[in-house]
Amino acid sequence: MEELQVGPGDKNDPIYRDIEAKSINGFLGLGIHIFLLPILNIILVAVGGPSGILLIITGPLWFLMWNSYVVVNPNEAVAVQFFGKYVATLKDEGFRFFLNPLYNKTRVSMRINNFESSKLKVNDVNANPIDIAAVVVWRVFDAAEALFEVESYDHYVQIQSEAALREMSTKYPYDAIEEKDIGGTTLSSHQDIVAKELQMSVETRLSRAGIEVLEARISYLAYSTEIAQAMLRRQQASAVVAARREIVNGAVGMVELALEQLSAKDIIELDEDKKATMVSNLLVVLCSETDTTPVINTGTLYQ
């Protein structure tokens, strides 16, 4: 077996990587296995040799050879060890035969798996407690690394995915409520950006275990129950302020347009006091949340 020598500068590099295993077609091996010993005995008898001795020597080996067969399913790998020493990995699907019957064979699924983390309570960058969970889509791409570099690669995926999720959630705010967060990346509104960063972070952690991360995405996100109501009121207040700002901006534009058209068309001449009164009335009408009731002046403008 080829083993990678780990030096001081590459302590994080895996020691074990997949090596292609050598095997033959299982049906060909079955033919050789079944008919080889009888043919050898026939030959020995024909030439007058001691067939009994041959049976004593090869008989146990003939029965042991039944351990040489293995069936490899699609998207499956079989890691082979010889008395604890890693030899190679067989990935050729079908019925296969090893020449060495003493190999210990361990199956590793290379199919795509889903892992959904539990809901984690963490603090975002503004120290607001939030509940967050993620879905990680992964598969094993190197059977030797998955088996021999970590204790249990399924458990390793779970722990490292949750650790990456915790780390990422502390870097961003839940939402752009603080002024400093406006225009930046948030967990709630930039899910694609957050998903890509989470995928890269999880894949970096799992690469030592021979695992490829196909996708990682937040599946649940909410403020923790103890501050949920307060943050909801804060969001509502921010929405009201933003709506008021838009209404005022629109109303000022309409008042300005009205004054310009009245002046341009010489409909009426207004002094500064009358302009102030007109602006005040228009702003009240345009910015009011309820329908206004006009008061009709039947006299002159100066009454």
C-alpha positions in Angstrom: 0.0 0.0 0.0 1.1 3.5 -0.7 1.0 5.7 2.4 1.4 9.4 2.4 4.1 10.6 4.7 2.8 13.5 6.8 5.3 16.1 7.6 5.2 19.2 9.8 3.9 21.4 7.1 1.0 19.2 6.0 -0.6 17.9 9.2 -4.1 18.5 7.9 -3.6 16.4 4.8 -5.3 13.0 4.9 -3.0 10.0 5.3 -5.3 7.6 3.5 -6.7 8.1 0.0 -8.5 5.7 -2.3 -6.2 3.3 -4.3 -7.8 1.4 -7.2 -8.3 -2.3 -6.3 -7.4 -5.1 -8.7 -10.0 -7.7 -9.2 -11.4 -10.0 -11.9 -14.9 -10.8 -13.1 -16.6 -12.9 -10.5 -18.0 -15.4 -13.0 -14.5 -16.0 -14.4 -13.2 -16.4 -10.9 -16.0 -18.8 -10.1 -15.1 -21.0 -13.1 -11.4 -21.0 -12.1 -12.3 -21.7 -8.5 -14.7 -24.5 -9.1 -12.8 -26.4 -11.8 -9.2 -25.7 -11.0 -8.8 -28.2 -8.1 -10.6 -31.1 -9.8 -8.5 -30.5 -13.0 -5.3 -30.5 -11.0 -6.3 -33.8 -9.3 -7.2 -35.4 -12.6 -3.8 -34.3 -14.1 -2.0 -35.7 -11.0 -3.8 -39.0 -11.2 -3.1 -39.3 -14.9 0.6 -38.9 -14.4 0.6 -41.1 -11.3 1.1 -38.4 -8.7 -0.1 -38.3 -5.1 -3.6 -36.7 -5.4 -4.3 -37.2 -1.7 -1.5 -34.9 -0.7 -2.8 -32.2 -3.1 -6.2 -32.4 -1.5 -4.8 -32.0 1.9 -2.8 -28.9 0.8 -5.4 -27.2 -1.5 -8.7 -28.4 0.1 -8.8 -25.8 2.9 -7.7 -23.1 0.4 -10.5 -24.2 -2.0 -13.1 -23.6 0.7 -11.4 -20.4 1.8 -11.7 -19.0 -1.7 -15.4 -18.6 -1.3 -14.5 -15.5 0.7 -13.0 -13.9 -2.4 -16.3 -13.0 -4.0 -18.0 -9.6 -3.5 -21.0 -7.9 -5.1 -20.5 -4.2 -5.6 -23.8 -2.2 -6.0 -24.1 1.0 -8.0 -22.7 4.0 -6.2 -21.0 1.8 -3.6 -17.3 1.2 -2.8 -15.7 -1.6 -1.0 -12.5 -0.8 1.1 -10.2 -3.8 1.3 -7.9 -4.5 4.3 -5.3 -7.3 4.8 -4.9 -8.0 8.6 -5.7 -4.4 9.5 -3.6 -2.8 6.7 -5.5 -0.8 4.1 -4.9 -2.3 0.6 -7.2 -0.7 -1.9 -10.8 0.4 -2.7 -13.0 -1.4 -5.2 -15.5 0.8 -7.1 -16.3 -1.4 -10.1 -19.9 -2.4 -9.8 -21.0 -6.0 -10.3 -19.8 -9.4 -9.3 -16.1 -9.3 -8.6 -13.4 -11.8 -7.4 -10.2 -11.2 -5.4 -7.3 -13.5 -5.7 -6.6 -13.1 -2.0 -9.4 -14.7 0.1 -8.1 -13.2 3.4 -9.1 -9.7 2.5 -11.5 -7.9 5.0 -14.1 -6.0 3.0 -16.0 -2.9 4.3 -18.8 -1.3 2.2 -19.2 2.4 1.9 -22.2 4.0 0.3 -21.4 6.8 -2.2 -25.0 7.8 -2.7 -26.2 11.4 -2.0 -27.4 12.0 1.6 -29.4 14.7 3.3 -28.7 16.0 6.8 -30.9 18.5 8.5 -29.5 20.0 11.7 -31.5 20.6 14.8 -32.7 24.1 15.6 -29.7 25.9 17.1 -30.0 29.0 19.3 -27.2 31.4 18.4 -26.6 35.2 18.5 -26.3 37.1 15.3 -23.8 39.8 14.8 -25.9 42.3 16.8 -26.2 39.8 19.7 -29.8 39.1 19.0 -30.7 35.5 19.9 -32.1 33.6 16.9 -33.1 30.0 16.1 -31.5 28.6 12.9 -31.3 25.3 11.2 -29.8 24.1 7.9 -30.0 21.3 5.4 -26.7 19.8 4.0 -26.6 17.6 0.9 -23.5 15.5 0.9 -21.9 12.3 -0.4 -18.7 10.3 0.2 -16.2 10.7 -2.7 -13.2 9.0 -1.1 -14.0 5.8 0.8 -10.6 5.4 2.4 -10.7 8.9 3.9 -14.2 8.4 5.2 -13.4 5.1 6.9 -9.9 5.7 8.3 -9.5 9.5 8.8 -12.5 10.0 11.1 -14.2 7.8 13.7 -17.7 7.9 12.2 -18.2 10.0 9.1 -22.0 10.3 9.6 -21.5 11.8 13.1 -18.6 13.9 11.7 -20.9 15.4 9.1 -23.5 16.3 11.8 -21.1 18.0 14.2 -19.1 19.9 11.6 -22.2 21.1 9.8 -23.6 22.5 13.0 -20.3 24.1 13.9 -20.1 25.8 10.5 -23.7 27.0 10.8 -23.0 28.5 14.2 -19.9 30.3 13.0 -21.6 31.7 9.9 -24.7 32.9 11.8 -22.6 35.1 14.1 -21.1 37.0 11.2 -24.4 38.5 9.8 -27.5 40.2 11.2 -30.9 38.5 11.1 -32.3 41.6 9.3 -31.2 45.1 8.4 -32.8 46.9 11.3 -29.7 48.7 12.6 -28.6 51.6 10.4 -25.1 50.0 10.0 -26.7 46.9 8.5 -28.6 48.6 5.8 -27.2 47.6 2.4 -25.2 44.7 3.8 -25.7 41.0 3.8 -28.4 39.6 6.1 -29.5 36.1 6.9 -33.1 36.7 6.0 -32.8 38.6 2.7 -29.5 37.2 1.1 -30.2 33.5 1.3 -28.2 32.7 -1.9 -25.1 34.4 -0.7 -25.4 32.9 2.8 -26.0 29.4 1.3 -22.8 29.6 -0.8 -20.7 30.7 2.1 -22.2 28.0 4.3 -21.5 25.3 1.7 -17.9 26.4 1.4 -17.5 26.4 5.1 -19.0 23.0 5.6 -17.0 21.5 2.7 -13.7 22.8 4.1 -14.5 21.1 7.4 -15.5 17.8 5.8 -12.8 17.6 3.1 -10.6 15.7 5.6 -13.2 13.0 5.8 -13.5 12.4 2.0 -16.9 14.0 1.8 -18.2 16.4 -0.9 -20.9 19.0 0.0 -23.3 19.4 -2.9 -25.5 22.0 -1.2 -26.0 23.7 2.1 -28.9 26.0 2.8 -30.8 27.5 5.8 -34.0 25.6 6.3 -35.3 27.5 9.4 -34.7 31.0 10.6 -36.6 33.0 13.3 -36.0 35.2 16.3 -35.9 33.3 19.6 -39.2 33.3 21.5 -37.9 35.6 24.2 -37.4 38.5 21.8 -39.7 37.6 19.0 -42.5 40.0 20.0 -40.2 42.9 20.6 -38.4 42.4 17.3 -41.8 42.2 15.5 -42.8 45.5 17.0 -39.5 47.0 16.0 -39.9 45.8 12.4 -43.4 47.2 12.3 -42.2 50.5 13.6 -39.4 50.6 11.0 -41.9 49.8 8.3 -44.3 52.6 9.4 -41.4 55.1 9.5 -40.3 54.0 6.0 -43.9 54.3 4.7 -44.3 57.8 6.3 -41.1 58.9 4.6 -42.4 57.8 1.2 -45.7 59.6 1.8 -44.1 62.8 2.9 -41.7 62.8 -0.1 -44.6 62.2 -2.5 -46.7 64.9 -0.8 -43.9 67.5 -1.0 -43.5 66.8 -4.7 -47.2 67.2 -5.3 -47.4 70.5 -3.4 -44.3 71.8 -5.3 -45.9 70.8 -8.6 -49.2 72.5 -7.7 -47.5 75.8 -6.8 -45.4 75.7 -10.0 -48.5 75.1 -12.2 -50.6 77.8 -10.4 -47.8 80.3 -10.9 -47.0 79.3 -14.5 -50.6 79.5 -15.7 -51.3 82.8 -13.8 -54.4 81.2 -12.2 -53.9 83.1 -8.9 -51.2 85.1 -7.2 -50.5 84.0 -3.7 -48.4 85.9 -1.2 -46.1 84.1 1.2 -48.8 83.8 3.9 -51.3 82.3 1.5 -48.7 79.9 0.1 -47.9 78.7 3.6 -51.6 78.2 4.3 -52.1 76.3 1.0 -49.0 74.1 1.6 -50.2 73.3 5.1 -53.7 72.3 3.9 -52.3 70.2 1.1 -49.9 68.4 3.4 -52.7 67.6 5.8 -54.9 66.2 3.1 -52.1 64.2 1.4 -50.4 62.9 4.6 -53.5 62.1 6.7 -54.2 58.4 7.3 -58.0 59.1 7.3 -60.2 60.9 4.9 -60.2 64.7 5.5 -63.4 66.8 5.7 -63.0 70.0 3.7 -64.4 73.3 5.0 -65.8 75.4 2.2 -65.1 79.1 2.5 -68.1 81.1 1.1 -66.5 84.4 1.7 -63.2 85.8 0.5 -59.8 84.3 1.0 -59.0 86.8 3.8 -62.0 85.8 6.0 
